[in-house]
Amino acid sequence: MSVYDNIQNIYFIGIGGIGMSALARYFNAQGKNVSGYDRSTSELVGQLIAEGIQVITSMEVEDLPREILEEKESLIVYTPAIPSDHPQYLHFVADSYQMEKRAAVLGNLTKGHFTLAVAGTHGKTTTSTILAHLLKESDAKVTAFLGGISENYNSNLILSGDEVMVVEADEFDRSFLKLAPNLAAITSMDADHLDIYGEDEQIKESFRAFAQLVPEDGKLFIANGLPLKGVSIGIEDDADVSAINVKVENGSYQFDLRTKSGVFNGFSLSLPGKHNLQNAVTALAMALEYGVDAKLLAKALESFKGVQRRFSYRIKTEELVLIDDYAHHPAEIAAVHQAVREMHPGKKVLAVFQPHLFSRTRDFADDFATSLSKFDEVLVLDIYPAREKPIEGITSEWLMEKIVNKEKQLVAKEELSEVIKSKNPEVVVLMGAGDIGEVVEKVRKNLAGEN
């Protein structure tokens, strides 16, 4: 049973967001009348429309679907990214519609299910997607709300039953404190979202509060070294659960899994980077705790294809490699650098970075510069503002001055494809959480000579 069983009409303000669209898909699959607004028609929005969900790009009240205008018993779902002066938002508030934040809706859904939740400033999307895949491929009846598009299912929603729920626990706006996890993981607690939290200690306090949500008969899994009590996860270390005998063969990690109850052999992961190996170990530990047999997990992990825009190969030949990644924090950029050097040793690497948020660029400028300077050459796009207005003095030019690598250049997004091709690169890495993803295909075609 769900608190939403008796609601037929559900409208999403910002339906094209990765978290919102997963909920929209879920309710659509439940037979609800789902519709929503988004300011642009992205590829994801196009998929929602193809699935029978009505999406409008007008924010005007008179353009709302008729059933939403006429039916006050509808549920309105919104995100904190929606401005408070949005005409539709103001209309729904004034007319006393039932309104809930995305986080509250997801939280209410978890309260009716045995829930596995994955939190962390980095790694939560890949870890939760691996976990959901492990459970589904092991025949668990799972519903999963993901923060990225699974390459295996081409979706951010997995529906194979309702015995167990997997959710990505988002720390933004303290959203994850609405969840009701039975098993939970925290992959990292680095400073981020300081525009929301103010200072590093506040975000750490929110993770501690999330950890307290796990009941006494549940378990918390933590990256080894985090200042929390739980089942520690690591690689070739003294963690409670650790990848051991790690080797790289044909671009894949081969490893065994050491746990308190013994060693399980024969795991293979095709995702590059030690950070992804750590993510996989976390997912395996949670799936084992849920009760899945280790042999089933080994087979399931081998078939995992990854998450779109998480070290996604768009070109992979001996002569040329193009990688697309969502990295938008200095620690994530450093992880991408480690992975690309491990998988493509001796190659010259061109990094393209689109900063995301003026506040994040300001707060971590020196760390961004350090991470980016490790690449052989760096191209930087203008800052993607997302929900923010410009901050005086915080620009990509300002960030560029801090990058010590002399091979650096500021590039307009419209010119990016041609500039990259003119460099005759061996390995190109595109990074950012803004709209850089929209030009990846153009870059790929140009490099592949398909234009």
GIJOCOR-V287870 format. One record per backbone hydrogen bond with DSSP energy under -1.0 kcal/mol. CO is the residue of the C=O (numbers start at 1). NH is the residue of the N-H. If there is no record, write none. Layout:
{{CO	NH} {CO	NH}}
This chain:
{{2	5} {4	7} {8	33} {9	75} {10	35} {11	77} {12	37} {14	17} {17	21} {18	22} {19	23} {20	24} {21	25} {22	26} {23	27} {24	28} {25	29} {26	30} {27	32} {28	31} {32	34} {33	10} {34	54} {35	12} {36	56} {37	14} {37	15} {40	42} {42	46} {43	47} {44	48} {45	49} {46	50} {47	51} {48	53} {49	52} {54	36} {56	38} {60	63} {61	64} {65	69} {66	70} {67	71} {71	74} {75	11} {76	100} {77	13} {78	102} {79	82} {83	86} {86	90} {87	91} {88	92} {89	93} {90	94} {91	95} {92	97} {93	96} {98	76} {100	78} {101	105} {102	106} {103	107} {104	108} {105	109} {106	110} {107	111} {109	112} {110	113} {114	165} {115	182} {115	183} {116	167} {117	185} {118	169} {119	187} {123	127} {124	128} {125	129} {126	130} {127	131} {128	132} {129	133} {130	134} {131	135} {132	136} {133	137} {135	140} {136	139} {140	142} {141	163} {141	164} {142	160} {143	166} {144	158} {145	168} {149	308} {150	154} {155	150} {156	146} {158	144} {164	143} {165	116} {166	145} {167	118} {170	176} {171	174} {172	175} {174	177} {175	178} {176	179} {182	219} {183	117} {184	221} {185	119} {186	223} {188	121} {193	196} {193	197} {194	198} {199	203} {200	204} {201	205} {202	206} {203	207} {204	208} {205	209} {206	210} {207	211} {208	212} {210	213} {211	214} {215	218} {219	184} {220	231} {221	186} {222	233} {223	226} {226	228} {231	222} {232	241} {233	224} {234	243} {241	234} {242	258} {243	236} {244	256} {247	254} {249	252} {252	249} {253	269} {254	247} {255	267} {256	244} {257	264} {258	242} {259	262} {262	259} {264	257} {267	255} {269	253} {273	277} {274	278} {275	279} {276	280} {277	281} {278	282} {279	283} {280	284} {281	285} {282	286} {283	287} {284	288} {285	289} {286	290} {287	291} {287	292} {293	297} {294	298} {295	299} {296	300} {297	301} {298	302} {301	304} {306	151} {307	310} {309	326} {312	324} {315	322} {320	317} {321	428} {322	314} {322	315} {323	430} {324	312} {325	432} {329	333} {330	334} {331	335} {332	336} {333	337} {334	338} {335	339} {336	340} {337	341} {338	342} {339	343} {340	344} {344	347} {348	427} {349	376} {349	377} {350	429} {351	379} {352	431} {353	381} {355	384} {357	361} {358	362} {359	363} {360	364} {364	368} {365	369} {366	370} {367	371} {368	372} {369	373} {372	375} {377	351} {378	409} {379	353} {380	411} {384	357} {385	388} {391	394} {395	399} {396	400} {397	401} {399	402} {400	403} {406	408} {407	378} {409	380} {412	415} {415	419} {416	420} {417	421} {418	422} {420	423} {421	424} {426	321} {427	350} {428	323} {429	352} {430	325} {431	354} {435	438} {436	439} {439	443} {440	444} {441	445} {442	446} {443	447} {444	448} {445	450}}
